[in-house]
Amino acid sequence: MKQSIFLQILVICLIVFGWNVFHLAYNYQRNYYDIQLSEKPMILVSPYAAMLNALEAQIDTFRSVDFIVVESDSVIAEMLIESYDLGSASDLIGNFNLPSIMKIYLNGKYYDLKQKTDLENIISSGYPEIVINYDDKYWHDTQRKNSLLFRSYLFGNIFLIVFLLIISIFLRLHFESKSNEYWRVYKNSGGNLRLRKKRYWQNSFLICFVPISLAVGAYYGLKYFKFLPIDMDVRFFAGEFIFILLSVLISRIILGKHI
């Protein structure tokens, strides 16, 4: 009987560890898309630096805005002189009315359709003179990839939940059925069958807590020794525990009076 419990715990551990790897893989890919999007700033061009400064104060509180860099016409002139070694022409460049530039570095995690629409509406309605330069095609491609990734993640979780429940319940019913003969002999020998119920819940406790404890310990161990650069929401462990507990309760209902 101890071997059967060990086998059930081992199988559930493998499913839980695989499930956690699936969570981490999703987080890694999602973070990759978000970082790639964050590295492409929105560039605004305006003939008036004061206009860009006013806009900066207005949108700086957007959670999708990481940080903003404003380059005035004088700064741009200095950059041109330094980049192209135009020291001899500095007076000539100074006579040109160069535009000012604002670079808005966005947080890809929060820069969704609503945030994008709100930001562009503020710029276009309040500052029509400003020219917006942004790679909309790349943003739409990233949103499409994130949507596809999320759907795959959702279906993957549904599959793993069903798989965990089926395997857990099947193994529990299988091994409990195999032990029927042992408990029949035990009862005929004068034993109290309440012991079987007690053993069932003791084993259920191990089945529920050992896999999750090992998974949590492995996760925080890898984080502590910096082997795992990706974060995972600890609520996932609670969800996994709930579904293991659900398999235990369903098994108990199916077994009914046999225990």
C-alpha positions in Angstrom: 0.0 0.0 0.0 2.9 2.4 0.7 4.2 1.7 -2.8 0.8 2.7 -4.3 0.8 6.0 -2.4 4.4 6.7 -3.4 3.5 6.0 -7.1 0.5 8.3 -6.9 2.5 11.1 -5.3 5.3 10.6 -7.9 2.8 10.8 -10.9 1.1 13.9 -9.4 4.5 15.5 -8.8 5.5 15.0 -12.4 2.2 16.5 -13.6 2.5 19.5 -11.2 6.2 20.1 -12.2 5.3 19.9 -15.8 2.4 22.3 -15.2 4.8 24.8 -13.5 7.2 24.6 -16.4 4.3 25.4 -18.7 3.5 28.5 -16.5 7.1 29.6 -16.6 7.3 29.1 -20.4 4.2 31.3 -20.9 5.6 34.0 -18.6 9.0 33.9 -20.4 7.4 34.3 -23.9 5.0 37.0 -22.8 7.8 38.9 -21.1 9.9 38.6 -24.3 7.1 40.1 -26.4 6.6 42.9 -23.8 10.3 43.8 -23.7 10.5 43.8 -27.5 7.6 46.2 -27.6 9.1 48.4 -24.8 12.3 48.9 -26.8 10.4 50.7 -29.6 9.6 54.2 -28.4 6.9 56.4 -29.8 8.7 59.5 -31.3 6.9 62.8 -31.4 8.1 65.8 -33.4 7.1 69.4 -32.7 8.4 72.8 -33.5 7.7 73.9 -30.0 9.6 72.4 -27.0 7.1 73.9 -24.6 4.3 71.9 -26.2 6.2 68.7 -25.6 6.8 69.6 -22.0 3.1 70.3 -21.5 2.3 66.9 -23.0 4.9 65.2 -20.9 3.2 66.5 -17.7 -0.1 65.3 -18.9 0.8 61.7 -19.9 3.5 61.0 -17.3 1.0 59.3 -15.0 0.0 56.7 -17.7 0.9 53.3 -16.4 1.8 52.3 -19.9 4.5 55.0 -20.0 7.8 53.9 -18.6 9.7 57.1 -19.1 10.0 60.1 -21.4 13.0 61.8 -23.0 12.6 65.3 -24.5 15.3 66.6 -26.8 15.0 70.4 -27.5 16.2 72.0 -30.7 19.4 73.1 -29.1 20.2 69.6 -27.9 19.5 68.2 -31.4 21.8 70.8 -33.0 24.6 69.8 -30.6 24.1 66.2 -31.4 24.3 66.9 -35.1 27.5 68.9 -34.7 29.1 66.1 -32.6 27.9 63.2 -34.7 29.0 64.6 -38.0 31.9 66.8 -36.9 30.2 70.0 -38.0 32.0 72.3 -35.7 32.9 74.7 -38.5 29.2 75.0 -39.4 27.8 75.4 -35.9 26.8 79.0 -36.5 25.0 78.0 -39.7 23.1 75.1 -38.0 22.2 77.5 -35.2 20.3 79.6 -37.6 18.0 76.7 -38.6 14.7 76.3 -36.7 15.1 72.7 -35.7 12.2 70.8 -34.2 12.1 69.3 -30.7 11.7 65.6 -30.2 10.0 63.6 -27.5 10.7 59.8 -27.1 8.0 58.0 -25.2 9.3 54.6 -23.9 6.3 52.4 -23.3 5.7 49.5 -21.0 4.7 46.6 -23.3 2.9 44.8 -20.5 0.3 47.6 -20.1 0.3 49.2 -23.6 -2.9 47.6 -24.7 -5.5 48.9 -27.1 -7.2 51.1 -24.5 -4.0 52.7 -23.4 -2.8 53.2 -27.0 -6.2 54.8 -28.0 -6.2 57.1 -24.9 -2.6 58.2 -25.5 -3.1 58.9 -29.2 -6.4 60.7 -28.6 -4.7 63.1 -26.1 -2.0 63.9 -28.6 -4.1 64.3 -31.7 -6.9 66.3 -30.0 -4.9 68.5 -27.7 -1.7 68.9 -29.8 -2.6 68.6 -33.5 0.7 70.2 -34.5 2.7 67.2 -33.1 3.7 64.6 -35.6 3.5 61.0 -34.3 6.1 58.5 -35.5 5.3 55.0 -34.2 5.5 51.5 -35.6 1.8 50.6 -35.5 2.3 47.4 -37.6 4.8 46.0 -35.0 2.4 46.9 -32.2 -0.5 45.1 -33.9 1.7 42.1 -34.7 2.8 41.9 -31.0 -0.9 42.1 -29.8 -1.8 39.3 -32.2 1.1 37.1 -30.9 0.1 37.8 -27.3 -3.5 36.9 -28.1 -2.5 33.7 -29.7 -0.1 32.9 -26.9 -2.8 33.5 -24.3 -5.3 31.3 -26.1 -2.7 28.5 -26.3 -2.0 29.0 -22.6 -5.7 28.9 -21.7 -6.3 25.6 -23.7 -3.1 24.1 -22.3 -4.3 24.8 -18.7 -7.6 23.3 -19.4 -5.9 20.2 -20.8 -3.6 19.9 -17.8 -6.5 20.3 -15.3 -8.5 17.6 -17.0 -5.4 15.3 -17.3 -4.5 15.8 -13.7 -8.1 15.0 -12.5 -8.4 11.9 -14.7 -5.0 10.5 -13.8 -5.4 11.2 -10.1 -8.9 9.8 -9.8 -8.0 6.7 -11.9 -5.0 5.9 -9.9 -6.8 6.4 -6.6 -9.7 4.2 -7.6 -7.4 1.6 -9.1 -5.3 1.2 -5.9 -8.3 1.4 -3.5 -10.0 -1.4 -5.5 -6.8 -3.5 -5.4 -6.8 -3.1 -1.6 -10.4 -4.4 -1.2 -9.2 -8.0 -0.5 -6.7 -6.8 2.2 -9.5 -4.9 4.0 -11.9 -7.8 3.6 -9.5 -10.1 5.4 -8.8 -7.4 7.9 -12.5 -7.1 8.7 -13.1 -10.8 8.9 -10.2 -11.0 11.4 -12.0 -8.6 13.7 -10.5 -5.4 12.5 -12.4 -2.1 12.6 -12.9 -0.7 9.1 -12.8 2.8 10.5 -9.0 2.4 10.1 -9.5 2.3 6.3 -11.3 5.6 6.3 -8.5 7.1 8.5 -5.8 5.7 6.2 -7.7 7.1 3.2 -7.6 10.7 4.5 -4.0 10.3 5.8 -2.9 9.2 2.3 -5.0 12.0 0.8 -3.2 14.5 3.0 0.1 13.3 1.6 -1.2 13.3 -2.0 -2.3 16.9 -1.6 0.6 18.4 0.2 3.7 16.6 -0.8 3.6 17.5 -4.6 2.7 21.2 -3.9 5.3 21.4 -1.1 8.0 20.0 -3.4 7.0 22.4 -6.2 7.0 25.4 -4.0 10.3 24.4 -2.5 11.9 23.9 -5.9 10.6 27.2 -7.2 11.9 29.3 -4.3 15.1 27.3 -4.2 15.8 28.1 -7.8 14.9 31.7 -7.2 17.1 31.9 -4.2 20.2 30.6 -6.0 19.3 32.8 -9.0 18.9 29.8 -11.4 15.4 31.0 -12.4 15.2 34.6 -13.8 11.4 34.3 -14.4 8.8 35.0 -11.8 5.6 33.0 -11.4 2.4 34.0 -9.5 2.3 31.9 -6.3 -1.5 31.7 -6.7 -0.9 29.1 -9.3 0.3 26.7 -6.5 -2.9 27.3 -4.7 -4.9 26.5 -7.9 -2.9 23.3 -8.4 -3.6 22.3 -4.8 -7.3 22.9 -5.2 -7.5 20.6 -8.2 -5.6 17.9 -6.5 -7.9 18.2 -3.5 -10.9 18.1 -5.9 -9.6 14.8 -7.3 -9.4 13.4 -3.8 -13.0 14.4 -3.0 -14.3 13.1 -6.3 -12.6 9.8 -5.7 -14.1 9.6 -2.2 -17.6 10.2 -3.7 -17.2 7.5 -6.3 -15.9 5.0 -3.8 -18.9 5.8 -1.6 -19.7 3.0 0.9 -16.7 0.9 -0.2 -14.6 2.8 2.3 
